[in-house]
Each structure stands twice: as C-alpha cells, then as structure tokens.
Amino acid sequence: GQIMLEPVIPYATTDRLIDVAAKVGIPEQVARNVASAVFPNVEPDELRLREHQAEAIVHHFRSGDSAGRNVVVTSGTGSGKTESFLLPLLLRLTMEAGK
C-alpha cells in the first residue's frame, strides 16, 4: 500500500475575535454569540483569530464603496479559509438581527 501525507503548517493566531469586532464597531455580545456558535469548545474571550481571518473581518466592515473591501483568501489546508468568509458574514447577520 501507498501512504500519502499532507503536511499542515501551523498558523499563528493574532487578535481576539472580541477585539477585532470592537475595532469595526460590532457589539461585544454579538461577537461572543458568534464565537460560541462557531467554536463551541472555546471560551469567547479566549478565541484568537489567524491574521487572515482578522483582516477579512476588518475589510468586510469597511464602507460599501471602499477600496479593498472585497477579499480573496489563498492559504493552505487547515489555515481557516472557511472561517475567513463565514465570520464576517455571521457577525453582520447576527448584528443586524440584534442578537
């Protein structure tokens, strides 16, 4: 039999989700609710994002006509690309729903 391995590079975490959310005007409770829903095994205060995830949130919450509002994330397997588009979306929807 042939064995194939795919190395997964460790990706450093940077800012807490709650801090990134505050930076773009998202209420703390909204960030806590999203953190709990997406990462149920991590305390919301302890949830740290990878740099590209934090940047995706910041770019997403720029005004609609700002350059650089839309992002493209290219990164390796297991780097958190999915969360890079889900977190901004879930934060916006949760905030708009008033939750």
N, C-alpha and C positions, 0 to 999 in steps of 0.2 A: 504494500500500500504506500501511497504517496502522501506525505504530510505537508500542508501548506500553512505558513504562518504569516500574519499581517501585523507588523509592529504598530502599536498605537503610542504616539508621542504624548507624554504628559503635558497638558496645557495648564499653565498657571492661572489662578484666579486673581482678580484685582479688587474691584469695588463691591461693596454690599449692594444687593438689589435695592434695599430701602434707601440707601444714599443716592444711587443713580436716579431712582424715581423722584426723590425730593428735588434733585438738581433740575428736573424737567417739569416740576410742578404737580406731580402726582401725589395725592394724599398718602400718608404712611399706611393707613388701614387698607387702602386699595392694594398697595404693594405687598402687605402682609397676606392678604387674601389670595392674591395670585401666587405668591411664593408657596403658600400652604397647599394650593391646588396642584401646582406643577411639580413641586418637590415635597411630598408629604412627610418624608423621613428626615427633613432638615428644618431646624428652627428658623423661622423667617428672619430673625435678627442675625443669624449666622450665615445666611445664604450669600455666597460670594459668586460673582459672575466672572466668566472669562472675558478678556478685553474686548473681543469682537462682539460678544453679547451686550456688554455695557454700551459700546459705541452704537450698536444697532438701535438701542432704546433712545439714546440721545439724538441720533439722526432722525428717527421716526417722529419725534415730537417737535421737530422744527416746524416753522410755519409752512403752509402748503406751497408757497412759491419760492422757498429757499433752495439754493443750490446744495446738492449733497444730501437731500432728504431721503432719496431712494438709495438703498444699499444692495450690494451683491457680496455675499459671503462665500469665499472659497477657502476651504480649510480641510484638514484631514479627517479621517474616520474617528468618531468619538470626540470631536472637538466642540460639539454643541451648536452646530449649524441650525438644527431644527429649532432650538430654543431662541436663536437669533431672530427668527421671524415670528415665533409664537409669543414670546414675552412681550414685545411691543404691542402686538395685536390684542393679547389678553389684558394687558394693562389699560389700553384705550377702551376696550369694551366694558371692562369692569368699572372704570371711572365713569363712563357715560351712563352705565346702568345705576350708578350711585351706590355701589356695593362696597 
